[in-house]
């Protein structure tokens, strides 16, 4: 039987493959909105954080360290590709996506703990 945990792990693996393909392939889209790629970085790392949390429930520092390492690895590889460029702003957007996930997770927990206290 397939469990939720297995589905989250599968979704995480698919997300890593898709994101890796997108960040390492030659871009074929026009960037008509300035810095829209930063929004993509933030959203991608928010989703990776969320899926990693659901799949493994790691301590915050292990998840942050792992995804931060992946963010830096992406930029190091992009710096070596002739059709890509590395950017510190991309890494900052990746870190912001991780931090945004943890802020939302904290706020969600705080809200629902407070709501449960009022129900009793």
Long-range contacts (C-beta under 8 A, 24 or more apart in sequence): 4-54, 5-54, 5-55, 8-51, 8-54, 8-55, 9-55, 9-56, 11-51, 11-55, 12-48, 12-51, 12-52, 12-55, 15-44, 15-47, 15-48, 15-51, 16-48, 19-44, 19-48, 20-74, 23-74, 23-78, 23-84, 24-74, 24-77, 24-78, 24-81, 24-84, 26-83, 26-84, 27-83, 27-84, 35-89, 37-90, 38-89, 38-90, 38-93, 39-93, 41-71, 41-90, 41-93, 41-94, 41-97, 42-93, 42-94, 42-96, 42-97, 42-100, 43-97, 44-94, 44-97, 45-71, 45-93, 45-94, 45-95, 45-96, 45-97, 45-98, 45-101, 46-97, 46-98, 46-100, 46-101, 47-97, 48-97, 49-97, 49-98, 49-101, 49-102, 50-101, 53-101, 53-105, 60-102, 63-98, 64-98, 64-102, 67-94, 67-98, 68-94, 68-95, 68-98, 71-95
